[in-house]
């Protein structure tokens, strides 16, 4: 095998190396996209429930204690879900930018090989490291989202427990036509 073909083979391998990161970033993006869709649907559902409770408040003038607890829980959950959506959006943007930097890395390697410009010698490593840094930032945003997700679940469970406690703690209301025995 002559020296030129060995060099071309090495360059092709070097150009394709960022493709592994492009592929893994694509898989990461698919998971983020599913998470973002789920979050946005949950936000829409809770916001609709909040709207319905608000209409009931306007018609009745007040909530019973169970509805009051649920309304406050909805407010807390929506705030936390919006924070989660922000982190997932940032993670998605970082992942997308990382793919751009990995593609630019491949182009920079090819340009350096074919043009032989010494100024381009360090550009590919800079682009690749920048892409890896963006992947890291995206993963950190996803970890923060996961922590917030747990707190949203806790709010939902506490909401249900509060409603159940309130339901069972109520004194028995007299039936219509009966008098209280106190």
Protein Blocks (a to p, Z undefined) as FASTA:
>chain_A
ZZklmmmmmmmmmmmmmmmmmmmmmmmmmmmmmmmmmmmmmmmmmmmmmmmmmmmmmmno
pacfklmmmmmmmmmmmmmmmmmmmmmmmmmmmmmmmmmmmmmmmmmmmmmmmnopaklm
mmmmmmmmmmmmmmmmmmmmmmmmmmmmmmmmmmmmmmmmmmmmmmmmpccdddehiacf
ZZ
